[in-house]
Amino acid sequence: MDRITIRIAREDERFAGSFVIEQGGKICDGLGWDEMLGQLAVITFPTERVNRWGGTLYPMETPQEREAKRLARRARGRTMAETEAAMTLDGETTRC
C-alpha cells in the first residue's frame, strides 16, 4: 500500500482549508472532517468490503484525470446563454 498523506489545503489551492488526501500520485480534495474519515476508511479497507458498501464516494484522481473530466464536462455542457434560453423556454424565470 502506498503512503497516505492527510493535510489541510493551503490558501492558494482549491477548497482552501478543507482536507486533502494524497496517495500514490492521486488526490481527493475538498473534504470535510467526516468525508475525510470516510475516504480514509475506504482506502484502507479490503476492496471486497468496499465494493459491498457501494464503492468509493470520493474518487482519487491524478491532476491529469481531473483535467480530462473537467474538459469532458465542459464539452458536453451548455454555455450560460444556452442555459438561460432553455430556462426561459421552460417557463422558469427564477434566478439564483
N, C-alpha and C positions, 0 to 999 in steps of 0.2 A: 504494500500500500504506500502510495506517495505521501509525503509530509503534508499535513493540513495546517494552513495558517488562517487564523481568525483575527481580523483587525477592524478598526473604525475608519471609514472613508475620510480622506483629507478634504479640505475646503476646495481644492482645485479638481476634485473628482466628481463623477456623477453621484448623486444622492449623498452629499456631504453629511457626515455624522451618522450614517447608517452602518450596519455591519457588513463586512465583505469576507467571504470565504474563498480561499485560493487553494487549489490542489492540482499538481501536475500541469501547470500552464493554463488551467481553466479557472474561471472565476464565477461567482454568483454574488451580485451586489444589490444594494437597496433593501437589505433585510432588517426587519425589526428584531427585537430580542427573541420572541417566541419563534419567528421564522428561522432565525439563525440556529436555534437549538434543534428545530425540526430538520433543517437541512443537514446539520451535523449528525443527527441520528440516522438519516437516510444514507449518508455517505459511509458511515461506519458499520451499519448492519449488513448481514449477508444479503446478497442480491435476491434470492428466492423469497425472503420475507418481505423485502421492499416491494417486489412485484405483486405479492399477495395484498399489500396495502394499497395498491393502485399506482405505484411508480413514484417518480420524483416530481414534486410540485414546482421546484425551482431549478431549472436546468443549469448545469455547469457548462459554460461555453468559453471558447478561446475568443480573443478580440476579433479574429477574422470571421469566426462563425457568427458572432453578434452582428458584425457589419453586414455580412451576407443576408442575414434575416431582416435587418433594417431596410436594406435596399430592395429585397423582395416584397416587403410590406408596402414600401413606398411605390413600387412599380404597379402593384395591383390596387392601390388605394386611389381615392379621388382627391382632387385639389379642393381647397376651401370653397372656391367659387362653385364647383360642381356639387359639393355637399349642400351649400346654401340653396342652390337652384332646386335640388331634389327635395329639400325640406319645404320649400315654397310650393312645389307641385303637390306634395302630400298634405298640404294644409297646415303644416307646422310652422308657426311664426315665432315661437318662443326661442329666445336665445339665452345661453348661459353666460 
